[in-house]
Amino acid sequence: MGAFVISKRFDDQYKFVFTSRKGKTIFTSTSFELKMDCEALIEEMKSDVNDYTYVKARAANGKYFFKMMKEELHVATSRKYTTPLLLQKGIDEIIVAAAKSDVLDFSVDEFIFPD
């Protein structure tokens, strides 16, 4: 089972990544000003993962990636894959695991290991 991991970017905007059950990042979302917008998109993805389209592309360095789209809105970009087969496995992992994935929130500015 994968996980949605919420965190903050350096510009204090929120983002989330979807990781595989092995802990490898599959995609990273676009930025959000409000954490509740980030959480709302995660819940929407979990409930309606089949409503998204995956636009496959190839980077200048020859690696493969996809953009996750809802209608005309770009919501996430995948990591780079070396083969089209691995790219498809990443997409399949989202479709199979997104609905039952956990949501982890690491956006709080507290130290995990205090002094």
N, C-alpha and C positions, 0 to 999 in steps of 0.2 A: 504494500500500500504506500502511496506517495504522501507528500505533505505540502501544504501551502505555507510558506514562511514569509511573514510580514517583517519588513525592516525599513530603516530610513536611509535615504541617500545623503550625500554630503551637503546638499542644498536644503535639507530638512523636509523634503517631500517624501511621501511614502511610496513603497513599491512592494511587490511580492514575487517570489519565485516559486515554481512548482518543481519539487524534487522527486526523483524516483525512489523506490523502496531501498535502493542501494545508496541513496544520498547524493546522487548526481543531478545537477540542475538540468531541467528539460527546457523551461522557458522563463523569461523575466518579463514582468508586466511593464506597462508604461508608468509614468509618474502620476501621483495623486497629491493634491494639496491637503485633503482631509483623510484621516485614517478610516472614517466611516464609509467613504467612497470606495476605498480599497477593499474593505470587508464586504461591502455590498456586491462588488464584482466577483469576489471569491464565491459568495453564496450563489450568485447567478450561474457561475461556471459549474458549481457542484450540482445544481438542479437541472441545468439545461446544456450540458456539455455537447450534445449533438447539434445544437443550433449554431455552432461556430464553424467557420470554414478555415482551412489551413492552406495558405498560399505558399507553395514551395518555390524556393529561389536558390541561386548559386552566388556565392561571394566572389570577389575578385581573386582571392587566393585559391579558388577551386572547391572550397568546402560548401556543404549544403546546409540550408537553414529554412525555417518556415516562419511566416507571420500569422498569428492567430487573429481572425477577423470576426466581428459580429456585425452583419450587414456591411456597411462601408467604414465602420470604425475599427481602427487598428488597436488591439488591446494588449498584445504581447508579442515578443520575438524570441525564437528559440536560440539555444546555443548552436555552435557550428558542429556539423557531423561530417565524417570523412566519406561516407557512402550513402547513396539513396536508400538502401535497406535499413541502415541505422536511423536515418531520418524518419522513415515510416514506423520503425519500432518506437521512436519517441512519441509520435502522434498517437499510436495505438495505446501506449502507456497512459496518456492523458484520458483517452476515451474510456478505458477500462477502470482506471483507478481514481479519477477526479471526484466522482460522487461520494466515495467512502473515505476520502483523504482527510487527515487532521489539519487543523489550522494552528500554526505556532506563531506567536507574536514576540518578536525580538526588537520592537521599535521603541521600547521604553529605555530611557537613558540611565538606567541603573546598572551598577556593576554586578555581574553575576557572582564574582568572588571578591567580596569586600575585604578590607584589611583586617 
